[in-house]
């Protein structure tokens, strides 16, 4: 009896199997694919293009006093369906005018955290092996050490919004640094794209195809884009100097 007890104490528990480790993620991923497939099938069967979707969303936003709230909610759900963020951002300028900048900043940062959370959930445990670090693991470690600067630069050079969001979550970048860098780094892009939408007239003109150009808004939009890229290069140079 004592021998059996001692053998039980010394025996190590067997490592969890693949399904135990990743089963919930697989189920969640399949559920996500079902939602995405349903959306794609619906748009295909009804011959809905992105332009048609924009028109429909525009009618939703202008047909009620809750337009800003609906806009923010749609922006939060946007990453699940991979709907282009630039389209909704420019639409904010068409529908709400300059105040759309405020709505888009709120909605965009909420959307970024949604995608970050999804990426962090699916990335949990993937890059935490005790084996020799791979190139991806080393790159992830470097990004974690310079989380704020890395995310800020990626925002300022207008890398694909959702790509940055999912990658930051998957690589488990500190969420506080990620959120702060996103808030600061997304401001130039938000301003430029909202002004870009504003520069081509009102929503009614867009829906009727009679667009009127607003040169000052267009010029400011282009200048903000250029300034954002220049700022990212300056930050990158400073980061390289500090690391030397």
Secondary structure as UniProt FT lines:
FT   HELIX           2..10
FT   HELIX           18..45
FT   TURN            46..47
FT   HELIX           50..62
FT   TURN            65..66
FT   HELIX           67..81
FT   HELIX           85..96
FT   HELIX           97..99
FT   HELIX           100..123
FT   TURN            124..127
FT   HELIX           135..145
FT   HELIX           147..156
FT   TURN            157..158
FT   HELIX           161..170
FT   TURN            171..172
FT   HELIX           175..198
FT   TURN            199..200
FT   HELIX           203..208
FT   HELIX           215..243
//
